[in-house]
Amino acid sequence: MNGRLLAPRPAKTRLLVRLFHLWFLLRRPMTLGVRGVVYNAQANTVLLVRHTYVAGWQLPGGGVEPGETTEAALARELEEEGNIALTGAPELKSVHFNRKASRRDHVAVYLVAGFRQTHPHKPDGEIAEARFFPLDALPEETTEGTRRRLSEIFEGAPVSAEW
């Protein structure tokens, strides 16, 4: 084995590596997002939202703010996007790598069975529409990531690591 591989790096190299690492962290810090599968078992429906800035129906959710728990972020996002208040603890179902779908590095997916609707959704600058859809009659424009998550949770399909 080449002994040079185990030798300590020169000070100049260590400094460059630290500077590059710092630049990378400032350029694109790791982020975390949450999505909620808001499920009404009596009607066998799930809540989907349609954003004003991207095509397709998808699960409600968004980013986790610094110092915020994923559960707190989920509660905030559900209230903002679907006027949904949690009445029970959400169940963490999975965590997925998500760099292709958005700027979030990882997304935690929660199943929400205990909830109440606070008031009807009114369109705003971010969410054009929020509606409950039967699981067996999702709109054609439902995003692939949303379909995959619903299939994994309700049909026991193999879990994919990527969103």
C-alpha positions, 0 to 999 in steps of 0.5 A: 500500500502506498504510504502517501495515501495515509500521510497528513495533508499539507496545511495549504491543502487543508485550508483549501478543503476547509474553504471549499467546504465552507463555500459549499455550505453557504452556497447550498445548505442541506434542507429538509421538507415535509409532506402530509398525506391527510387521509379521511378514512371514512370517505377514503380520500386524501388532500391534494393541493395545486400550487400557483407556480408549478403544474400538477396536484401534490401532497401539501407540505413545504420546508422546515424552518431553522429550529423547527421540528418536522411535526411543527413544520407539517402543522404550519404547512397544513394550516397554510396550504389546506386550512387543516389543523392536526387533532392527533399525532402524525405518523412518520412513514418515510424520508426520501432524497428529493434533489431532483424535485425541489431544492429540498435535500430530503423530505419526510412524509407523514400520514395524518389521520387526526385532523379537522378542517378549520375553514374552506380553502380560499386561493392565495398567492401560493395555493390555487386550490386544495381539495380532497380526492378519492384514492381510486380517482386521483386527478390525471395531473397528480404528480409522479412523486405524489402517486408514488408516495400514496402507492407506497402507503396505501398499496404496500408498493416497494419504497423508493429512496428518491422522491 
